[in-house]
């Protein structure tokens, strides 16, 4: 990975952690907003670097299930990986449609 990719990864991890902290806060009760934020953020990273959509899905989306399982013993929180994966692969796919095979935007 290039140094720019490492910066993107750090950004994805940071945003994912921020979403998880908000999602796990006691006053937060809007799962739809959390899911939309994860989906859109993963889509942006997937479109930015479409070669690794799985990496962006995990970097953005893994924090919510990790905190849900650790803090609340809720394995159903793994469902939060779905919007992350959908977003990352949709972003990568959209980039491919716009630029063509092997193209750059």
N, C-alpha and C positions, 0 to 999 in steps of 0.2 A: 504494500500500500504506500502511496505517496504521502508526503507530509500534509497536503491539503485534505486527503482522505481521513487522516488521523484527526484533523481539526473538525471535519464533518462528524466523525464518530463521537468525538467528545461533545459536540453540540447536540447530537441525537440522544446520547446518554443523559445529558443535563436536562434537556426538555422532557424526556421520559420520566426522570426522577421528579421533576417539578410537577408533572401531571399526577404522578402517584402520590406525592405529598398532599396536593390539593384534594385528590380523590379520597384519601384516607382520613382527611380532617373531619372532626366530629360534626361540624355544621354543614358539610357538603352532602347534598343528596340529589345530585343531578347526573346520573350515569350517562345519559344521552350526550350531554355536553362533553364529558370526559372521553367518551367513545369517538365523538366527532373530532375532538382535538387530536387524539391519537391517530385516527385515520388520516386526517389532513396533513399532519406533521410527517407521518411515515410516507405519504404520497409525495411530498416535496423532496424528501431525502431520496426516495426511490427514483424520482425523475432526475434528480441531480446526478446521481451515480447509479444508473440502471443495471450495472453488471452484478450488483449484490443486493437485491431486494430483501433477501432473507436477513441480511445483517442489519438493515435499517428497521425491519419489522421487530427484530429482537431488541435492538438498542432502544427504540422508542417504547415498545410495548411490554417488555419483560418486567419492568418495575412494578406495575400495578398488581400483577399476579404474585410477584415476589413478596410485596408488602401484605397483600391479602392473605396469603398462606402463612407468612411469618407472624403477623400481628393478630389476625382474626381466625386462624386455622380454617380458612375457607378455600379449599382446592377448586371450587367453582370459579374462582377469580381467574383461572387460566383462560376463560372465555375472552378475556380482554386482549388476548393475542390475535383474535380473529380480525378486529378492525385494523390492527397494526399490519397484519399480513395482507389484507385486502388493499389497504392504502399503499403499501410499499410496492406491491406487484402492479396495482393500477397505475401508479406513478411511473414505474419502469415501462409498462406497456404503452402508456401515453407518450412517453419520450420516444419509444421505438416507432410509434405511428407517425409522430411529427418529423422525425429526422431520418427515418429509413434505416435499413440494416447497416450498422457500423458508422452511421453518420453522427455528426455533432451539431448541437443547436447553436 
